[in-house]
Amino acid sequence: MSEYIHPQRDAEFVLNELVQFDQLCEATGQDEVNAELASVILTEAGKLGSGVLAPLNKVGDLNHPSLADIGGEPGVKETEGFADAYREYMEGGWSSLTGAEEFGGQNLPNVLGTAVNEIWQSANLAFALCPLLGQGAIESIAHHGSDQLKQAYLPKMVSGEWTGTMNLTEPDAGTDLAAVKTKAIPQDDHYLITGQKIFITWGDHQMTDNIVHLVLARLPDAPAGVKGISLFVVPKFLLDENGEPAQRNDAYSVSLEHKLGIHGSPTCVMSFGDNGGAVGYLVGEANKGLAYMFTMMNHARQGVGLQGLAVSEASYQHALQYAKDRIQGSNKDGSRFSIIKFPDVRRMLMQMKSSTEAMRALCLVASAEIDRGNSARVELLTPIVKGWVTELAQELTYLGVQIHGGMGFIEETGAAQFYRDARILTIYEGTTGIQGLDLVGRKTLANQGESLALLLEEIAEDIGRFEALGGQFALAAQQCRTALDNGIAARQWLLDNKQDPAAPGSASVSFMMLFGYLCGGWLMAKSALQAKAKLDAGDTDTDFLNTKLATAQFFCEHQVPRTQSLLASIQAGSDSIMLLDEEQL
């Protein structure tokens, strides 16, 4: 296995040149935070990622969590080494990085937290899922919980002393949450929760003193469908008068799923109320649970998009080292050379490298919009981050295996783990199809394409500047211009065909992928502009900046043209999709 090294120079380039980190901090009233501090934080996070979390990645893949008797109660025992790693993570203050100061957090910008989270996700995706869900649970309680709930749970959750989960899915209620059957019966100052939830990531473990489950359930008089779902806090341990975990609640993991990847992360079947009812506390108002849960889900969706970047980066580093080490060619004089000399291997490596850079740019730029309070742009970019980045991760981790040749198919080389781990990313927190529908429906048609039009205007301005560079970037700029035209045409087609009930659904995934490649090209073009300006100004970091020019050129010339075929798919409409009936399929 190769060592993971955080690509800090590229992360800082995106923060400083695309996000404009110092200006962002000034605009949001965080004058004491700056790029220098961010660099120190990323350096220290990189040490924990490389030195502690990454060595456990293969350990978790081979040694899965297990059901066990924990003090006479059924529970889940995490992979050996994970608890010590989590303790180091928590004691280092990493859990509280972006938390609110009133609950003990450091109140650092969300985008810096995203840049740090990339490190955890690259180093050990299975481990990093635990704090990721905790952060989402914090967001939901902070935005919608009562003051009493906030004071009782958020300080320990922000510190990382307690973790959080999200309990939506049931055996008969996956994407269709209207079918949720879990019940909540009022009793004094709380509710008794009964029902079963599946696919609950890190639903149980022994790394912390408590786990705070956020659970969707129905009240007895709730209306049918999604308008009758409420959200509840259901702690693993009920709190005593001092706010400390005391009595075990009636909420247990009764089974663990056997999965294709992320083996180190326990995916639990959670049973609530087998012994009379799990005590839960209502979050916000009754019957508004789904809206409240979306606060957590939107946070998680950007987080899962980041996972797509992170696992692609890890796969790239692994493949790059193998390509340098694998001797497989001979010169005329009989001397041997490594496979990195082969043009097709270089093509695959460049595709991986340039794509991860485009993904990183989009993830961090989208995250910064949260700090800016630009909710319309956040809403627009979130399905693109989640959908496009995770779909592209499937291709990049595939290339990571391909570069290894036959050895990539052998588990011991490690390339296959990234491929397997990446596979879930297009599924959980809303499938690719759900992200596409979200983009074309709630984020485009609902406002007559206004949000998308504003984004296209911004992209057009930057592409115009890119075209002015000319020279080696002439073809790259031409491809970006064509992609922009394709984006404009796709938006117009969607608006023109909105009366066709099958049109949005048939075009949605292609629509989302088109805007993913367009946004990636846009941000790589901006990166080239910034890199060129720094070189012209005499910046001495010439190796990195010239590399950035090369990866930007490659991405715009080789990846951005995919928008053409995606537009053709959109404009083909739903006719051919619906040609065969169910029996013929």
C-alpha distance (Angstrom), angle and dihedral (degrees) to the residues before:
residue distance angle dihedral
M1 . . .
S2 3.79 . .
E3 3.79 120.2 .
Y4 3.79 119.4 -103.1
I5 3.80 114.6 -124.5
H6 3.78 119.2 -176.4
P7 3.84 111.4 -119.8
Q8 3.79 89.9 -130.8
R9 3.78 96.2 161.7
D10 3.80 91.7 59.5
A11 3.81 93.3 44.6
E12 3.79 90.3 51.9
F13 3.80 91.1 47.3
V14 3.80 90.6 55.7
L15 3.81 92.4 45.1
N16 3.79 94.5 48.1
E17 3.81 103.4 33.4
L18 3.81 104.2 31.4
V19 3.80 104.6 23.8
Q20 3.84 93.2 34.1
F21 3.79 89.5 -140.4
D22 3.80 99.7 -168.7
Q23 3.79 92.4 49.7
L24 3.81 89.7 46.8
C25 3.80 91.6 53.9
E26 3.80 91.8 48.7
A27 3.79 92.1 48.7
T28 3.81 92.3 50.8
G29 3.81 94.5 47.3
Q30 3.81 96.1 -106.6
D31 3.79 96.5 123.5
E32 3.81 93.0 154.3
V33 3.81 90.5 61.9
N34 3.80 118.7 78.7
A35 3.79 143.9 151.5
E36 3.79 92.0 -85.2
L37 3.79 91.7 57.9
A38 3.81 90.5 44.4
S39 3.80 89.9 54.3
V40 3.81 91.9 52.8
I41 3.82 91.1 48.7
L42 3.81 92.7 49.3
T43 3.81 90.9 48.5
E44 3.79 92.7 53.3
A45 3.80 92.4 43.7
G46 3.79 89.2 51.4
K47 3.80 89.9 56.4
L48 3.81 92.1 53.8
G49 3.80 91.6 44.9
S50 3.80 96.0 48.6
G51 3.78 98.6 34.9
V52 3.81 103.7 37.9
L53 3.81 113.9 13.7
A54 3.81 102.6 37.1
P55 3.84 95.1 55.6
L56 3.82 88.1 56.0
N57 3.81 94.0 52.7
K58 3.80 95.2 86.0
V59 3.81 90.9 37.1
G60 3.79 90.3 59.7
D61 3.80 91.7 45.1
L62 3.82 91.3 56.4
N63 3.81 100.8 32.7
H64 3.78 109.8 49.3
P65 3.81 127.4 -161.7
S66 3.79 112.7 -97.1
L67 3.79 141.9 -156.7
A68 3.78 110.7 -104.0
D69 3.77 144.7 165.3
I70 3.79 104.3 -96.5
G71 3.81 110.4 -170.0
G72 3.78 91.7 -33.3
E73 3.81 93.6 -46.8
P74 3.81 128.9 98.5
G75 3.79 112.3 -105.3
V76 3.78 146.9 140.6
K77 3.78 124.2 -91.1
E78 3.79 112.0 -152.2
T79 3.81 124.5 -137.9
E80 3.78 113.0 -72.8
G81 3.78 111.5 -94.3
F82 3.79 95.4 25.8
A83 3.82 94.4 94.7
D84 3.80 92.4 53.6
A85 3.80 90.4 46.9
Y86 3.79 91.2 49.5
R87 3.79 90.9 50.0
E88 3.80 90.2 53.1
Y89 3.80 89.9 47.2
M90 3.80 91.9 50.6
E91 3.80 96.7 43.0
G92 3.79 89.3 50.4
G93 3.80 88.7 62.9
W94 3.79 93.7 -118.1
S95 3.79 94.6 131.4
S96 3.81 92.2 58.2
L97 3.81 96.8 46.5
T98 3.81 97.7 113.7
G99 3.80 97.9 17.7
A100 3.80 121.8 124.7
E101 3.80 114.9 -91.3
E102 3.80 92.6 -129.3
F103 3.80 88.6 65.8
G104 3.80 96.2 41.9
G105 3.79 98.3 -87.5
Q106 3.79 127.7 139.2
N107 3.81 93.6 -127.1
L108 3.81 94.3 -140.2
P109 3.82 119.0 162.0
N110 3.77 117.6 -75.7
V111 3.81 91.3 -126.2
L112 3.80 91.2 58.2
G113 3.79 88.9 50.9
T114 3.81 88.4 51.8
A115 3.80 91.6 51.3
V116 3.81 89.5 50.9
N117 3.81 92.5 45.8
E118 3.79 89.8 57.8
I119 3.80 87.2 65.4
W120 3.80 94.2 54.1
Q121 3.82 92.1 45.1
S122 3.81 93.9 49.1
A123 3.77 94.0 44.8
N124 3.81 96.7 47.0
L125 3.79 118.9 -6.8
A126 3.81 95.1 -176.1
F127 3.81 92.9 52.8
A128 3.80 94.2 43.4
L129 3.80 92.9 57.5
C130 3.80 89.1 73.8
P131 3.82 97.9 62.5
L132 3.81 91.1 35.7
L133 3.80 91.9 62.8
G134 3.78 90.5 42.9
Q135 3.79 90.0 57.6
G136 3.80 90.6 50.9
A137 3.80 92.2 50.0
I138 3.80 89.6 50.7
E139 3.80 89.6 54.2
S140 3.80 93.0 52.9
I141 3.79 95.3 48.0
A142 3.81 92.9 42.8
H143 3.80 92.8 51.7
H144 3.79 100.5 38.6
G145 3.81 111.3 14.4
S146 3.79 126.5 101.4
D147 3.80 119.8 -103.3
Q148 3.78 87.9 -106.2
L149 3.80 92.6 55.6
K150 3.79 91.6 45.2
Q151 3.78 93.7 51.9
A152 3.79 93.1 44.1
Y153 3.80 98.1 49.3
L154 3.79 115.2 13.3
P155 3.83 101.2 70.1
K156 3.82 92.2 57.3
M157 3.81 92.8 40.1
V158 3.80 93.1 49.4
S159 3.81 90.9 49.4
G160 3.80 90.3 49.4
E161 3.79 92.8 -119.8
W162 3.82 86.9 120.7
T163 3.80 126.5 32.6
G164 3.81 130.4 -149.2
T165 3.78 138.7 -139.0
M166 3.80 138.6 -164.5
N167 3.81 116.8 -131.0
L168 3.80 111.6 -168.7
T169 3.78 111.3 121.3
E170 3.80 124.1 83.0
P171 3.80 130.7 179.2
D172 3.84 90.0 -96.2
A173 3.80 98.2 28.3
G174 3.78 117.5 64.1
T175 3.78 116.4 133.2
D176 3.82 87.4 -8.3
L177 3.80 98.7 73.1
A178 3.79 89.7 169.6
A179 3.81 84.4 81.9
V180 3.83 94.5 62.1
K181 3.83 109.5 137.4
T182 3.83 103.0 179.2
K183 3.81 108.4 123.4
A184 3.79 133.3 -141.7
I185 3.82 117.6 -162.5
P186 3.83 117.7 -166.7
Q187 3.81 114.6 -120.0
D188 3.81 121.8 169.4
D189 3.80 108.7 -59.3
H190 3.79 95.1 -13.1
Y191 3.80 144.4 36.8
L192 3.79 132.9 -112.3
I193 3.79 111.1 -128.8
T194 3.81 122.4 -154.8
G195 3.79 127.4 176.3
Q196 3.77 145.0 73.3
K197 3.80 130.6 -88.9
I198 3.80 126.7 -167.9
F199 3.81 136.5 -158.0
I200 3.81 92.2 30.3
T201 3.79 107.7 167.9
W202 3.81 113.4 -138.5
G203 3.82 87.9 -5.9
D204 3.78 89.4 160.5
H205 3.81 138.2 10.8
Q206 3.81 140.1 137.0
M207 3.82 99.3 -119.3
T208 3.81 95.5 100.5
D209 3.80 137.6 32.1
N210 3.78 93.5 -115.6
I211 3.81 142.7 14.0
V212 3.80 120.9 -149.5
H213 3.80 111.2 -147.8
L214 3.79 119.4 -160.7
V215 3.80 105.6 -152.9
L216 3.80 132.7 -171.5
A217 3.81 112.9 -142.0
R218 3.81 142.7 151.7
L219 3.77 128.6 -111.0
P220 3.85 117.1 -136.7
D221 3.80 93.6 -106.1
A222 3.81 96.6 38.4
P223 3.80 118.6 134.9
A224 3.79 117.3 -112.5
G225 3.78 122.5 -91.6
V226 3.79 129.9 17.5
K227 3.82 92.0 -32.8
G228 3.80 89.3 69.1
I229 3.80 99.9 56.4
S230 3.81 121.7 109.3
L231 3.81 131.1 -169.8
F232 3.81 123.9 -127.3
V233 3.78 137.8 -174.3
V234 3.80 107.6 -132.8
P235 3.83 111.5 -179.9
K236 3.78 122.1 -156.3
F237 3.80 87.7 -131.9
L238 3.81 123.4 29.1
L239 3.78 114.7 -126.1
D240 3.80 124.9 -113.1
E241 3.79 125.7 -139.1
N242 3.81 89.6 -79.1
G243 3.78 93.3 53.4
E244 3.79 93.9 -107.8
P245 3.84 126.4 132.0
A246 3.78 109.7 -92.3
Q247 3.83 127.1 144.6
R248 3.81 118.5 38.8
N249 3.80 111.3 -112.3
D250 3.80 122.2 -134.6
A251 3.81 93.5 -102.0
Y252 3.80 118.8 109.7
S253 3.76 142.1 165.7
V254 3.80 104.4 -121.8
S255 3.80 99.0 176.4
L256 3.81 143.0 12.7
E257 3.79 123.6 -138.6
H258 3.82 120.6 -124.2
K259 3.77 103.7 -133.1
L260 3.79 142.5 -168.9
G261 3.80 92.1 -124.1
I262 3.83 147.0 -10.4
H263 3.80 85.9 63.6
G264 3.80 94.0 168.0
S265 3.81 90.9 62.7
P266 3.83 113.7 80.9
T267 3.81 109.6 -131.5
C268 3.78 104.3 -161.7
V269 3.75 140.4 -161.0
M270 3.80 101.0 -139.5
S271 3.78 121.6 -154.9
F272 3.79 118.7 -162.5
G273 3.80 123.4 -165.6
D274 3.81 103.9 6.6
N275 3.81 88.5 140.0
G276 3.78 101.2 43.7
G277 3.77 104.6 -55.6
A278 3.79 139.4 -43.8
V279 3.79 112.9 -106.6
G280 3.79 111.3 -117.3
Y281 3.79 136.3 174.2
L282 3.79 123.3 -141.4
V283 3.80 116.1 -113.7
G284 3.80 111.0 -144.0
E285 3.79 117.7 -40.5
A286 3.77 127.1 -8.8
N287 3.82 118.1 -96.3
K288 3.81 94.1 18.4
G289 3.77 96.0 92.1
L290 3.76 97.9 114.3
A291 3.80 92.4 55.6
Y292 3.80 89.8 48.0
M293 3.78 92.1 48.3
F294 3.79 90.1 53.2
T295 3.81 87.4 65.7
M296 3.77 86.4 63.5
M297 3.79 93.5 37.6
N298 3.81 95.5 53.1
H299 3.80 88.8 50.8
A300 3.79 89.1 48.5
R301 3.83 93.1 46.7
Q302 3.78 92.7 57.7
G303 3.80 86.9 43.8
V304 3.80 92.0 53.8
G305 3.80 90.2 48.5
L306 3.79 86.4 54.7
Q307 3.80 88.2 52.1
G308 3.80 88.3 58.2
L309 3.79 89.4 56.2
A310 3.80 92.4 43.3
V311 3.80 98.1 51.7
S312 3.82 90.1 44.0
E313 3.81 90.1 53.6
A314 3.80 91.2 49.8
S315 3.80 91.0 47.9
Y316 3.81 90.7 48.8
Q317 3.79 93.6 51.6
H318 3.79 90.4 48.8
A319 3.82 93.0 49.0
L320 3.80 93.0 44.8
Q321 3.79 92.5 54.8
Y322 3.79 91.4 47.5
A323 3.81 91.9 49.3
K324 3.79 89.7 53.0
D325 3.80 93.8 47.7
R326 3.82 102.4 39.2
I327 3.81 109.3 94.2
Q328 3.79 108.3 -156.8
G329 3.81 110.8 137.8
S330 3.81 138.8 69.6
N331 3.78 132.6 -148.0
K332 3.81 122.5 -142.7
D333 3.79 89.4 -99.0
G334 3.79 90.3 56.8
S335 3.79 96.6 -106.3
R336 3.77 115.8 138.5
F337 3.80 129.9 -130.3
S338 3.79 139.3 -170.9
I339 3.80 125.2 -101.1
I340 3.80 92.2 -108.8
K341 3.81 85.4 81.8
F342 3.81 91.5 66.0
P343 3.82 113.1 98.5
D344 3.81 94.2 -136.4
V345 3.80 92.0 52.2
R346 3.80 88.2 49.3
R347 3.81 88.7 50.8
M348 3.79 91.8 54.0
L349 3.79 92.8 45.7
M350 3.80 91.6 48.8
Q351 3.78 90.1 48.9
M352 3.80 89.9 52.6
K353 3.80 95.2 43.9
S354 3.79 98.0 44.8
S355 3.79 92.9 43.5
T356 3.79 94.1 50.9
E357 3.80 88.5 51.2
A358 3.80 91.2 51.4
M359 3.80 90.4 47.0
R360 3.81 91.7 49.6
A361 3.78 90.9 50.3
L362 3.80 92.4 51.7
C363 3.82 94.8 44.6
L364 3.79 93.6 51.2
V365 3.80 95.9 40.9
A366 3.82 90.1 50.9
S367 3.79 91.3 46.8
A368 3.81 91.5 51.6
E369 3.80 89.7 57.3
I370 3.81 87.2 66.3
D371 3.80 88.8 57.9
R372 3.79 90.1 48.5
G373 3.78 91.3 52.1
N374 3.79 90.4 -124.9
S375 3.79 94.7 149.7
A376 3.81 95.5 171.5
R377 3.80 92.0 56.1
V378 3.81 91.7 43.6
E379 3.80 90.4 52.4
L380 3.80 91.1 48.4
L381 3.79 97.5 47.1
T382 3.81 98.9 41.2
P383 3.85 97.4 77.9
I384 3.82 89.7 44.3
V385 3.81 91.4 51.2
K386 3.79 92.3 46.6
G387 3.80 98.1 39.2
W388 3.81 106.1 34.9
V389 3.80 98.3 37.2
T390 3.80 94.4 49.2
E391 3.82 93.1 44.9
L392 3.80 90.6 50.2
A393 3.81 88.5 48.8
Q394 3.82 88.5 63.5
E395 3.79 89.7 58.6
L396 3.78 95.9 43.1
T397 3.80 95.5 49.3
Y398 3.82 87.5 46.7
L399 3.80 87.7 56.1
G400 3.78 88.6 48.6
V401 3.80 88.5 60.3
Q402 3.81 92.6 41.5
I403 3.80 93.2 55.5
H404 3.80 88.2 57.7
G405 3.80 91.0 55.9
G406 3.79 112.8 -160.2
M407 3.78 90.9 -11.0
G408 3.78 89.1 63.5
F409 3.79 88.4 66.7
I410 3.81 90.0 56.7
E411 3.79 112.9 87.4
E412 3.80 94.8 -144.6
T413 3.81 92.6 69.0
G414 3.82 90.0 62.0
A415 3.81 99.5 -134.8
A416 3.80 93.0 107.7
Q417 3.81 93.3 58.9
F418 3.79 92.4 65.1
Y419 3.82 89.8 48.6
R420 3.80 91.5 50.3
D421 3.79 95.1 43.0
A422 3.80 91.8 50.5
R423 3.79 93.8 55.1
I424 3.81 95.9 78.7
L425 3.79 93.2 53.6
T426 3.81 95.7 81.2
I427 3.80 89.6 50.3
Y428 3.79 113.9 43.8
E429 3.81 123.3 69.1
G430 3.80 87.7 26.7
T431 3.79 125.3 -27.5
T432 3.78 123.4 -104.8
G433 3.80 88.6 -98.1
I434 3.80 90.7 54.9
Q435 3.81 90.8 50.5
G436 3.80 90.5 50.8
L437 3.79 92.4 49.7
D438 3.79 90.5 47.4
L439 3.81 91.0 52.8
V440 3.79 97.0 48.0
G441 3.81 95.4 37.6
R442 3.79 116.6 34.3
K443 3.79 95.7 17.4
T444 3.83 101.7 41.9
L445 3.80 116.5 13.4
A446 3.80 93.1 38.1
N447 3.82 90.6 64.8
Q448 3.82 97.5 30.1
G449 3.80 90.6 -106.0
E450 3.81 93.4 -62.5
S451 3.82 96.5 134.5
L452 3.78 90.9 47.6
A453 3.80 91.8 48.2
L454 3.81 90.8 55.6
L455 3.79 90.9 50.7
L456 3.81 91.4 48.7
E457 3.81 90.3 52.0
E458 3.79 90.7 54.0
I459 3.79 91.9 47.1
A460 3.80 91.0 49.2
E461 3.79 92.0 55.1
D462 3.81 92.9 52.8
I463 3.79 94.0 44.0
G464 3.79 88.7 53.7
R465 3.79 88.9 56.6
F466 3.81 90.1 46.8
E467 3.80 91.4 52.9
A468 3.78 89.2 54.9
L469 3.81 90.6 63.9
G470 3.82 90.9 69.8
G471 3.80 117.1 167.4
Q472 3.79 114.7 78.2
F473 3.81 89.7 0.9
A474 3.79 97.2 57.1
L475 3.81 94.9 100.6
A476 3.81 93.0 40.4
A477 3.80 90.9 52.0
Q478 3.79 91.1 46.7
Q479 3.80 90.4 53.8
C480 3.81 90.4 49.3
R481 3.80 90.9 50.8
T482 3.80 90.6 50.6
A483 3.80 90.0 48.4
L484 3.79 90.2 51.5
D485 3.80 90.1 51.4
N486 3.80 88.1 49.4
G487 3.80 90.7 52.2
I488 3.79 91.6 50.4
A489 3.81 90.4 48.6
A490 3.80 92.4 48.0
R491 3.80 91.9 51.9
Q492 3.79 91.3 49.2
W493 3.80 92.9 47.4
L494 3.80 90.2 53.1
L495 3.80 92.2 50.6
D496 3.81 91.9 45.6
N497 3.81 93.4 50.2
K498 3.79 101.2 39.5
Q499 3.82 91.5 113.1
D500 3.81 90.4 64.5
P501 3.83 103.2 87.5
A502 3.83 92.6 -152.0
A503 3.81 96.7 45.6
P504 3.83 101.4 80.5
G505 3.79 93.5 46.6
S506 3.78 94.6 45.8
A507 3.80 92.7 50.2
S508 3.79 100.0 35.1
V509 3.81 102.8 95.9
S510 3.80 94.0 41.4
F511 3.81 88.0 47.0
M512 3.79 91.4 52.8
M513 3.81 94.0 45.4
L514 3.80 91.3 48.4
F515 3.78 91.1 55.3
G516 3.78 90.2 45.0
Y517 3.80 92.0 58.4
L518 3.80 90.9 41.1
C519 3.82 92.1 52.2
G520 3.79 90.8 44.4
G521 3.79 90.8 51.6
W522 3.79 91.7 45.6
L523 3.80 93.2 53.2
M524 3.80 93.5 43.8
A525 3.81 88.3 51.0
K526 3.80 89.0 51.7
S527 3.80 88.4 48.1
A528 3.80 90.3 53.9
L529 3.80 90.6 49.8
Q530 3.78 91.7 51.3
A531 3.79 93.7 44.6
K532 3.80 91.9 49.1
A533 3.80 91.4 49.1
K534 3.80 91.5 51.3
L535 3.81 91.8 49.1
D536 3.78 91.0 48.9
A537 3.81 88.9 50.8
G538 3.81 90.7 55.7
D539 3.81 100.2 -102.3
T540 3.81 106.8 173.4
D541 3.82 96.4 -146.8
T542 3.79 88.2 91.7
D543 3.80 98.4 148.8
F544 3.78 93.7 57.7
L545 3.80 95.2 40.8
N546 3.80 94.4 48.8
T547 3.79 88.8 47.5
K548 3.80 88.7 53.2
L549 3.80 90.2 52.5
A550 3.80 89.6 52.0
T551 3.81 96.0 48.4
A552 3.80 91.2 45.8
Q553 3.79 90.9 51.6
F554 3.80 92.0 47.6
F555 3.80 94.7 48.6
C556 3.78 93.5 48.1
E557 3.80 93.4 46.2
H558 3.81 99.5 41.2
Q559 3.83 108.6 24.8
V560 3.79 105.9 29.0
P561 3.84 93.8 60.7
R562 3.80 87.6 70.0
T563 3.80 86.6 83.2
Q564 3.82 88.4 76.4
S565 3.80 95.7 63.9
L566 3.80 90.7 39.9
L567 3.80 90.5 55.6
A568 3.81 89.7 49.4
S569 3.81 89.1 53.3
I570 3.81 91.1 50.1
Q571 3.79 93.7 48.6
A572 3.81 92.0 48.0
G573 3.78 85.3 72.7
S574 3.77 127.2 -162.2
D575 3.82 99.7 -54.2
S576 3.80 99.1 95.8
I577 3.79 92.2 37.1
M578 3.80 90.1 59.7
L579 3.83 97.6 40.9
L580 3.80 95.1 104.6
D581 3.78 122.7 57.3
E582 3.79 122.7 -137.6
E583 3.80 93.8 -90.3
Q584 3.81 93.1 50.4
L585 3.79 90.7 51.2
